[in-house]
């Protein structure tokens, strides 16, 4: 058990070192290390419970989460998180935050550097949350081998009592408290970073919607409400989903006039956003900024990003296409 605890502290100390540097790249690395430490702890929790149940037929018969335990012994993060929550290692609020931060971690690992504007604040928030979770880790036994070689970074957190007692049982919880204090996470900073980034996204989409509504030619000019609907409907006109929906509603598709399908979908398809979304999005930014709980703020931010992703992508593409056409016309008039 001591070696496991020391390994977790080793990772968390390295994560803290990078987070304290403050750069986006260090924050990325620190967040990934923090996430790995949490996953190691949740897996160890499952392993310990599995070993405990193996020693007693009575405990196995009485235990109510056997299925969840078996799933947690595998490689799926969500299964480990579910089991850890059942065992009381995390609160519901902490579990939601860990799940969201693990998703961020996966994007950083598989896609590359993302969320640059909020990474430093998020890395501190996740580290602080992890310290609270790990500090409550249940140490049911405290064993170690004589002459154990602990990771170098972990040694400064342990209370040495001679060669035969390299640490005390409560050293781990104290270490987590120490690191959380050194992390210097401030709730207001996390909430402000999320709100500022969300406001920037709304501002960008406000500009995009203006570009799309204005169009390139006078005949393309339309209201922002119309532009909102058309941005969502245009891809559907060329998709199997759009065709099937129209046919199911009795619309006869004319392959010679694809524009008719687009017009019909604009009038009949139940798009998510039926009018200019910017006023609503601005109100959501204001509500997020007023939050006092960073866990709730992160959950609201993530929900906004997921709910608006499709429209934001459509607006980005439509605005880029309009600007590209404008640039082409300018070059054409210049004789290029």
VENLINLIN-V161211 format. One record per pair of residues at least 24 apart in sequence whose C-alpha atoms are under 6 Angstrom apart, sorted by sequence separation. I is the first residue (numbers start at 0). J is the second residue. D is the distance in whole Angstrom. If there is no record, write none. Layout:
i=<I | I>
j=<J | J>
d=<D | D>
//
This chain:
i=<236 | 7 | 232 | 41 | 134 | 134 | 41 | 130 | 228 | 227 | 130 | 224 | 224 | 127 | 223 | 123 | 120 | 31 | 117 | 230 | 194 | 30 | 26 | 194 | 23 | 26 | 190 | 186 | 211 | 210 | 207 | 0 | 0 | 1 | 9 | 9 | 8 | 5>
j=<261 | 36 | 265 | 79 | 172 | 175 | 83 | 175 | 273 | 275 | 179 | 274 | 275 | 179 | 275 | 184 | 189 | 104 | 192 | 313 | 284 | 122 | 119 | 288 | 119 | 122 | 293 | 293 | 318 | 318 | 318 | 141 | 142 | 143 | 152 | 153 | 153 | 153>
d=<5 | 6 | 6 | 6 | 4 | 5 | 6 | 5 | 6 | 6 | 6 | 4 | 5 | 5 | 6 | 5 | 5 | 6 | 6 | 6 | 6 | 5 | 5 | 5 | 6 | 6 | 6 | 6 | 6 | 6 | 5 | 6 | 6 | 6 | 5 | 5 | 5 | 5>
//
